[in-house]
Amino acid sequence: MERIQKVISNLGYASRRHAEELIKDGRVLINDKVAILGSKVKSDDVIKIDGKVLENNQNNEKVYYLLNKPRGVVTTAKDPEGRKTVVDIIDDPRRIYPVGRLDYDTTGVLLLTNDGELTNKLTHPKNNIDKVYLAKIKGVITGSDIFKLKNGVIIDSKMTSASRVKLKSYNKKNNTSLVEITIHEGRNHQVKKMFQVLGYDVIKLSRIRFAFLDVKDLKSGEYRTLTVKEIKKLYSLGE
């Protein structure tokens, strides 16, 4: 017997965190009874999500995609407002989902998979996975503010973890700066909020690297499958 959120994740329906949200919202049934976090299921139990039976086929082939996410696309498997999602871009009939999130107007590196175990590993804060962003901000950033970003700032009443920050360039005429920032957390709108709390609005934001992966060879909206070597390397992170 396994916990329901792990089963949902392993079946490739959603990441473990998303599965937990579905359970908390009462959208998951086990043998027509509302599931709770920690509920355990057997192989012959019937799992339903939003009234639809979840196919219990844990032998589904695992797939892994690296996408150069374009601007104006939602990082989710399905959008209630009918907007185009990152899953719509991938030509694969299997149920896949994004690893973490990028904002609607943020571009760059995004992984998509149906491997719940790897997704949980890559999104868990304890594994300190590098997420590198390039931010174009309004204003010429000061050395003291770069120091504050490196050591952590308070957003949403909580201090951010230490970051690596590099000033790539600045333009006094246009009053803008280009800043590279590496974080390990995945809080909502984190990079934008980190700059905003210091008085800088983010004009453009792109994730240029996730762990060791980048999208230098992919145009906006293009994607490729990960190699076996890359998948193994991702699994080794945090060990």
N, C-alpha and C positions, 0 to 999 in steps of 0.2 A: 504494500500500500504506500502511496506517495501523496504528499500534500497537493491540494488542488491547484494552487498557483504554479507549482513546478510542472505539473502535468500539462496545464494550458500552455506554458512557455515551451516545454519540450515538443509539443505538437505543432509548434510554429504559428500559433494563433496570435500571440502577443508576447512582448517582453514580460519578465516576471513582475516588474513594477506595474506595468499596465494591467496585468492579470489581477494584481492585488486591488487596483482601483475598481476594476469590474466587479470583483467580489464584494468590496465595501459598498458599492452602489446597488447591490442586490440583483445584479444582472446575470448571475451564474447559478444554475440549478444542478443538483446532483440527484438523479432519480426523482426529479420533479420537486425536490425540496431545496429551499434557498441555501446556498453554501455560505460558510463563514471562513474567514482566514484561518488556515490550519486544518480545515476539513481534509480528511484523507479519502482517497478513492481507490477502488480496485479496477482491474483491467476490464471487467464486464459492466462497470457502472456507466450510466448514461449521463453525459455532461451536456448541458444546454447553455448557450450564451445568447441572450436576447431572443430566446424561444427557438433557436436553431441548434440542432444536435451537432456537437463537435465530433468530427470523424476521428476515431481512436486508431490512428495509424502512425505509430511512432517510428516506422521505418521510412518515412518520407525522406527523400534525399535532401541533404542540407545544401543551401546555396548561399553565396556570399558575393555582394556587389559593392563596388566603390563608385560613387556618383559625384560628379562635380555639380552640386546643386545650383540651379539658376535662381535669380531673384524672382519673387512673385509666385512661389510654389510653397504649399503648406507641407511641413514635415510631420505627416501623420499617414496612417493607412487609409483613412476615410474621413472626409470633411463634411460635417452636417450642413455647411453653407454651399456645398457643391463646387468649391474651388478645386483647382488642379492640385494633386498631391504628388509627393516624390515617388510613391508607389506606382502612380499612373505612368511615370516616365519609363519604368523598367518593364521590358517586354518578357514577362514571365507569368504564367497563369497561376502559379503557386502563391499561397498566402505568405507574404513577406512583410517586414516592418522595419522602420528606421531604428538605428542604434543611437539613442539620444535624440536631441532636437536642435534644429537651427531655425531662427526666426524667419518669418515670411519674406523679409527683405535682406536676409543674410545669405551669402553665397559660400561655395567651397566644399570641402571634404565631408562626405556623409557616407556611412556604411549602412547597408540594408541586408537583412538576412532572415532566415526562419530558424536560426540556431539560438534557442532561448538561453542555453548555458553560456555561450560566448557573450551574448548580449548582457547578461547579468554580470559577467566578469568585467566587461569593458565599461559598464556604467556604475559599478560599485565604487564609492569614494575611497575605500581603503586601498585600492590598487593604484591610485595616483597616476592615471593615464594622462599624458600630455595632450592638451588641446591648444593649438597655436593659432592666434587670430591676428589679422592685420586690420587695424582700425584707422580710418581717416576721420579726424575729429575737428570740430570748429574751435579754433584758438591755438596759440603756440604754447604747448605744454611746458611747464617749468620743471626744473630739476627736483625741486621739493615735492611736487606732485607725483613725479615718477617714483620717488622714494616711498611715498605713501602707498602707491599702487603695489609696489614690490612687497611691502610689509603687511598689507591688508587694509581695507577700508570697510566701514559698516554700511551694509545695504540690507534693507528689510529687517533691521534690528539685530543683525548678526554679522560678525567680522568675517571677511573673506580670508581664505588661506593665502599664504605667501605666493607671490607670482614672479615670473621673470618678465622684465619689461625693457624694451629697447626703443629709443627714438630713432626711426629710420631716416626721417627728413622733416623739414618744416618750411612753410612758405609765409613769410611775414606779409607779403603783398595781399595774398588771399586769406591770411589769418587762419591757416590750417596746419595740422601736424599729421604725420603718418607714424603710427606707433604699433610695434609688434608686442603682443602680450601672450604669455603662456600661463594657462590656468589648469587646475586639476579637478575642480568641482564642475557641477553641471546645473547650477541654480538658474532659475528662470530669468532670461534677459540679463544674465550676470555681467557680461563685459560692458554692455551699454550702461547698466546701472553704476558700475564701478567708475566709469568716466563721468557720468552725470552727477554723481555725488560730489565730485570735485569741480563741477561747473562746466564740463565739456560735453557738448552734444555730439553724438556719433553720426557722421554723414554717410559713411559707407563701412560695412563690416564683412569680412570674409574669413572663413576658417581655412588656413593654408596647410595645416597639418593635423592629423589625428594619430597619436602614437608615432609610428615611423612612416605613415602613409600620406602621400600628397597627390594632387591632381594636376601636376605640371603638364602631363601628356594628354589631358582630357580637356576638350573645350566645354564651355558652359552647357549643361544638359546632357553631356556624354557620360557613359559609364562603362565599366568593364568588370569581369569576374576576378576575384582574388585568386592568386596562385596557391597551391598547396603549401609552399614554403611560407607565404605570408600568413595563411590561416594558422599554421603551427606556431609562428612567431607571436601572433596575437594571443594565442592560448598560453604562451609562456610568460606573458606580461604579468607582473605583480607576484610572481612565484618566488 
